[in-house]
Amino acid sequence: SGLLPKAMISMYLSFFPIVVGMVKGLRSPDQMQLDQMRTWHASASQTFWRLRLPASMPYFFTSLKIAMAASLVGAIVGELPTGAIAGLGARLLAGSYYGQTIQIWSALIVAAALAAALVGTIGVIQRITLKRMGMAQ
């Protein structure tokens, strides 16, 4: 019980989408770009910081949106077996115990609104970041 197990479940569910997205993004520069970096005698760290990392940013933000949704679901599901008295998962569970469909639907609507707000916030940060990096979005 407590906040730590729910945070660990959310972290675990959000870790792998981000890792997979970043690996895909770091491998996204094509061979011609890598050859050009070799032509300029760029070191591995210069290739990483100036080519691979900027190329991976769109993948990172997409993965972050997916991971945010997964971590929200993980936090809600993590509240179910712990007997929590506060939170969206506790509201869902209490509503199902007492047959209060309004409480269930309100918790679902709040969870959907929270997910939409967080995805929108990540989208705004993505647009600002990619615009500052000179990428068209």
C-alpha positions in Angstrom: 0.0 0.0 0.0 1.0 3.6 -0.3 2.3 5.7 -3.2 5.5 3.8 -4.0 4.0 0.6 -5.4 1.7 2.6 -7.7 4.5 4.7 -8.8 6.7 1.6 -9.5 3.9 0.1 -11.6 3.5 3.3 -13.6 7.2 3.6 -14.1 7.5 0.0 -15.2 4.7 0.4 -17.7 6.1 3.7 -19.1 9.8 2.6 -19.3 9.6 0.2 -22.2 7.6 2.3 -24.7 10.1 5.1 -24.2 13.1 2.8 -24.6 11.7 1.2 -27.7 10.9 4.6 -29.2 14.3 6.0 -28.4 16.1 3.0 -29.9 14.0 3.4 -33.1 14.7 7.1 -33.1 18.4 6.8 -32.5 18.6 4.4 -35.5 16.5 6.6 -37.7 19.3 8.6 -39.5 19.8 7.1 -42.9 23.2 5.8 -44.2 23.8 9.0 -46.3 23.7 11.2 -43.2 26.0 8.8 -41.3 28.4 8.8 -44.2 28.4 12.6 -44.3 29.3 12.7 -40.6 32.1 10.3 -41.3 33.3 12.5 -44.1 33.5 15.4 -41.7 35.5 13.2 -39.3 32.9 13.4 -36.6 33.6 11.4 -33.5 30.9 9.0 -32.2 29.9 11.5 -29.5 29.6 14.2 -32.1 27.5 12.0 -34.3 25.3 11.2 -31.3 24.8 14.8 -30.2 24.4 16.4 -33.6 22.7 13.7 -35.6 21.2 10.8 -33.7 19.7 12.6 -30.7 18.0 15.4 -32.7 16.7 12.8 -35.2 15.2 10.8 -32.3 13.2 13.7 -30.8 9.9 13.0 -32.7 10.1 9.4 -31.7 10.8 10.3 -28.1 7.7 12.6 -27.9 5.5 10.0 -29.5 6.8 7.4 -27.1 6.2 9.8 -24.2 2.6 10.1 -25.1 2.1 6.4 -25.2 4.0 5.9 -22.0 1.9 8.6 -20.3 -1.3 6.8 -21.2 0.1 3.5 -20.0 1.3 4.9 -16.7 -2.1 6.4 -16.1 -3.7 3.1 -16.6 -1.1 1.5 -14.4 -1.8 4.0 -11.6 -5.5 3.3 -11.8 -5.1 -0.4 -11.9 -2.5 -0.3 -9.1 -5.0 1.3 -6.8 -7.5 -1.5 -7.2 -6.1 -4.3 -5.0 -4.6 -2.1 -2.3 -7.8 -0.9 -0.7 -7.1 2.7 -1.5 -9.7 5.2 -0.4 -8.7 8.0 -2.7 -7.9 8.1 -6.4 -9.6 7.1 -9.6 -9.1 3.4 -9.2 -10.6 3.6 -5.7 -13.6 5.4 -7.1 -14.1 2.8 -9.8 -13.9 0.0 -7.2 -16.2 1.7 -4.8 -18.7 2.4 -7.6 -18.7 -1.2 -8.6 -19.1 -2.5 -5.1 -22.1 -0.4 -4.4 -23.6 -0.4 -7.9 -23.1 3.3 -8.4 -22.8 3.7 -12.1 -22.6 7.4 -11.9 -19.5 7.2 -9.8 -17.9 4.7 -12.2 -18.7 6.8 -15.2 -17.4 10.0 -13.5 -14.1 8.3 -12.7 -13.8 7.1 -16.3 -14.6 10.5 -17.7 -12.1 12.2 -15.3 -9.4 9.6 -16.3 -10.1 10.3 -20.0 -9.9 14.1 -19.4 -6.7 13.7 -17.5 -5.1 11.6 -20.2 -6.2 14.1 -22.9 -4.8 17.0 -20.9 -1.5 15.3 -20.3 -1.2 14.2 -24.0 -2.1 17.8 -25.0 0.6 19.1 -22.7 3.2 16.8 -24.2 2.1 17.8 -27.6 2.6 21.5 -26.8 6.1 20.8 -25.4 6.8 18.7 -28.5 5.9 21.5 -30.9 7.9 24.1 -28.9 10.9 21.8 -28.7 10.9 20.7 -32.3 10.4 24.3 -33.5 13.4 25.5 -31.4 15.4 22.7 -32.9 14.5 23.9 -36.4 12.3 20.9 -37.3 9.1 21.4 -39.2 6.1 20.1 -37.2 
